[in-house]
């Protein structure tokens, strides 16, 4: 299996990914809107360690 095969396989995988990306994004947004409640709010963490610790500590304080 040469590099041409893997290049072809990567191109197909990328095309499939890009085709599904829109549907995935719409489903993700719908899930956040439905599941985000006052009792169990979602917290978006941009920088995993730092923001996660800030979120946890602010809830404990």
C-alpha positions, -999 to 999 in steps of 0.1 A, spaced: 0 0 0 17 31 -12 11 68 -4 -12 72 -33 -37 48 -17 -36 67 16 -40 100 -2 -71 87 -19 -85 73 13 -79 106 31 -96 125 3 -127 103 6 -127 106 44 -125 144 42 -153 146 18 -175 124 40 -166 145 70 -174 178 53 -207 164 40 -218 154 76 -204 185 93 -235 207 88 -259 180 101 -236 173 130 -234 210 139 -272 215 137 -278 184 159 -252 197 185 -268 231 187 -303 215 191 -290 192 218 -275 222 238 -307 242 234 -328 213 246 -306 200 274 -294 233 289 -317 238 320 -314 260 351 -311 228 371 -284 213 349 -267 241 329 -241 235 302 -208 252 306 -187 257 274 -151 253 283 -126 268 257 -94 260 275 -100 227 292 -79 228 323 -80 265 332 -117 272 324 -128 239 339 -111 247 372 -126 283 371 -160 269 365 -158 244 394 -143 268 418 -168 296 411 -196 272 419 -180 262 452 -174 297 463 
